[in-house]
Amino acid sequence: MIPLSVLDLAPVPAGGGPADAVRNSLDLARHAERAGYRRYWIAEHHLAPGLAAAAPPVLIAAVAAATSRIRVGSGALQTRHRTALSIVEQFGTLDALYPGRIDLGLGRSDRERDRATVRAAGGRRRPPRRAVEFVDGLLIPVASDPPGLARSAALKLQETLLVQLGAMPAEFADVVAAVLALLDGSYVQDGQRVRANPGEGADLEPWILGDDHRTARIAGRHGLPFAANYHSSPATVLQAVDAYRAAFRPSAVLDAPYVIVSADVVTAPTDDEAEVLASPYSLWVHRIRTGLGAVPFPTADDAAAHQWKPDELDLVADRVETQFFGSPRTVAAGLDVLQRVTGADELLITTVTHGHADRVRSYELLAAEWREAAAVSEARLRRSSA
């Protein structure tokens, strides 16, 4: 069985605040380490009242301090409002504090991902038709083109509040190349070698995270591991993984492609209980896609009270229908299909529930089921080789 890792959005529950979310993240990280997860990544989102992951390097430092073995990193650090040097210096500092445990995951900004989503949907800005296909048992929906994203005040404000007035953000590919050069000491500007300190020679594990084939090819050309987002862009995950593997070139980092695939998961002792815990997810996604942004995560009662219209269901169908929820055995079976179809070397699990204890339990139940399945598989291999 392949390793499992955690993607933490630092969700704010309805009735709570960012301080609750940050404390919950530290607690979840400790539980994840004890449960055997390989890495703990912090997402990055801005101007979102329902998410407290606005400063990943700060939260990464806190999580690394609260744990002792699990790898900690960004999933993903947005590059549009950062320079390559600032990224390398910040993560070089993290490596100096927690050597050999820090992952540097780089990705496009929310606004850039929004534009890529529209391109994938053919330039449309209307709710999609509910059409899906199954690839060897894995549901692959049509690409969504939520109209609310075009009107999202939060995303538009990011353009002005995160990037300094008059600044021209570098292209993502250029930032990635500069970060790698600063890390290995080969960066030269105006004939002068630039030495990032801290940063140069840091024992970081660089990653690229993305939804589309353009980002995937950048990861492949640099010989970096790639994280494909089934949880946020299920329609494009197979295209992205294929593009990465086709573009891959061996490097000092990797001699063969390495893929981690993300998944939305809610696990509970029974399928029925998990369905209740997962029920607010559709309402939460709907708020995001109608331009309200990530609001504090609703309760099951909030979700039950919402009167859904057909076009609203279409708007969230791709995300809701690709969420894995149920008992540990049910979820593990679904994740096994995801791994088999994508060829993932690792799975990145993101779980959002209103109650923190339910979220911790979800990760613990899944980890226990995964370990048990691995033990059964190993025993079968021993018997077959005897």
Secondary structure, 3 states (H helix, E strand, C coil): CCCEEEEECCECECCCCHHHHHHHHHHHHHHHHHHCCCEEEECCCCCCCCECCCCHHHHHHHHHHHCCCCEEEECCEECCCCCHHHHHHHHHHHHHHCCCCEEEEEECCHHHHHHHHHHHCCCCCCCCCCCEEEECCEEEECCCCCCHHHHCHHHHHHHHHCCCCCCCCCCHHHHHHHHHHHHHCCCEECCEECCCCCCCCCCCEEEEEECCHHHHHHHHHCCCCEEEECCCCHHHHHHHHHHHHHHCCCCCCCCCCCEEEEEEEEECCCHHHHHHHHCHHHHHHHHHHCCCCCCCECCHHHHHHCCCCHHHHHHHHHHHCCCEEECHHHHHHHHHHHHHHHCCCEEEEECCCCCHHHHHHHHHHHHHHHHHHHHHHHHHHHHHHC
